[in-house]
């Protein structure tokens, strides 16, 4: 079984997450499979290509309740992030960078059927940085995540935009943090 569930692209290749527990990288021009990542133990629901410092990475989330960071060049898994109680429905690279004892680290986040969004330090699979809980009555799980810049109104002080995290829930409401 090789059903593609989700697709992300960087202009030259696309990656797909699948019901067969794999992530595959495909060449857009030749339509050939370049690599397969096989560490997930259940279907892969979300895949994202990295950017900036994480350009050669893919982030994935699965029904096995894990978020994984992969090195595209080597085909190796870099980190595993565990902590959610239900499957991961969405992963996102955050625009935030944190300073810690080992230097600067990028931040990723994951949304889950357990109705939480968790933020992780990419250099340490043990450090959950923060958690947001969705509305218990109205959300019933986090379905998708997206960081967006919203324009500020004219009467605010010297700030032209705010960065917000939006999420969609299983029951339908969309929320902005």
N, C-alpha and C positions, 0 to 999 in steps of 0.2 A: 504494500500500500504506500503510495507516494502522493497523497493529497496535499496540495499547497494550501496552507491556512492564511498566512500573512506574508506580505512582500515589502521589502525596503530596497532602496537603490542608491548608488553613489555616482551614477553617470556612465560607468563602464561595466559594472556588474550589478546583479541583483542578488539579494539573499532571500530565502524563503524558509519559513517555519512550517512544520508539517505535523500531521496526525501520526506519522510513523516515528515521532520523537527526535527527528533530525532537523538540522539547519543546513541548507545547501547554498553554495555560492555558484552563480551561473554567469557566464560571459554573455553579454547582451548581443554582440555581433555574431558569434559562432553558435550561440544557443547551446554551448557545451557546459556540462557541470565541471567546476574547477575544484571544489572541495566539499567535504561533508563533515559536520560536527555531530558527534554521537553520544555525548555524555548525559543528556536529559533522559529521564526515566518515564516520561509521559509526554503527551502532545505539546508542541511548542505553539503558544498562543500569540506571542509578540516578538518581533525582531527589529532592531534599529542599528543603522550604521553610525559609527562615531564621527566626531568632527574635532577640529583644532588639535589639542594634545592627544586625543583619543581617536585620531583619524583612521588608524589601522585596526580598529576593534569593531566587534559586533556585540550588542547587548541583547540577551534573550530572556524570556520569561515563559514558564511552563506550568502545566497542571501538576507537575511533581513538586510544586511549592517552592521552586528555586529560581533565582535570577543568576545568570551566568554572564561573565565577560570573557570574550574570546579574542585571541590575536589572529587576525586574518592571514598574516604572512606565514606564521609557523603552523597554523591550524590547531594550536594548543589553547586549552582553557586557562585563563589567567586567574580568575577568582570565581567563587561560588558564594552567593548571599542567601542565607536561610533565615527564616523567622516568621514568614506568613503561614497562617493556619490553613488556608485554602489555596487553590491554584492561582497562579499569576495571570492576569488578563492583559496587563499593559506594562511596558517598561519605557523609560524616557531618560535621556541624558539631560542632566540639569545644567544650567548656565553657571552654577555656583562653584567656586573653588574655595577650599578651606585650608588653613595653615595648621599643621600639627607637628609633632616631634620628629617625623621623618620627612618633612618638607611639605610642599603643596600637594593636595589631593583633589581630584575631581569628584563630583557628587552625582550619583544616579538615583532614580526613584522607581518604585514599582507599585502598581495597584493590584488589588486582589479581591477575590470573592469573599474574603473575610472582612470586607468593608474598611480596609486600611490602605493608606499610602505610606510607604516607608522610604526613608532617605538613607543612602549608604555611602560610606567613604570607599572609593575604588581601590585604595591601597591596603585596606584591611577588611577581610570578610567577617570580622568579629564586631565591627563598630557600626551598629545602627545609630544614625545620627539623630533622627527625629521621626515621629509618626503622627499622621493626621488620621483621625477617625471620621468616616462618613456618617451621615445622619442615620441613626439606627432604624427609624420608622420608614423613611422615604427612599433610602438609597438601595439597601439590600446587596451591597457589593460595588466595588469600583470597576468600571468597564474599560475606560480609556483615559489617558492623560495627555496634556499638552501645555507647554509654557508659552504664554503670549504676552506681548507688550501692549498695554492699553494706554491710550493718550489721556493725559490729565486735563482737567478743566482749567480755564484761564486763571481762576482765582487761587491756584495752588502756588507754592513758593518754588521757583527756579527748577522745577522737576518737569521734564517734558513727557516722560512716560513712566509707567510702573510695570514691573514684571510680575505676572500673575500665573498661578498654576490653575488650570481648568481641569475638571474631571467630569466624566459622564458616568452615571450609575446604571445598574442593572434595571432599576424600575423607571428610568427615564430622566430624572432631573439632572441638569448640568449645573455645576457649582464652580464659583471662582474664588480662589484664596489669594 
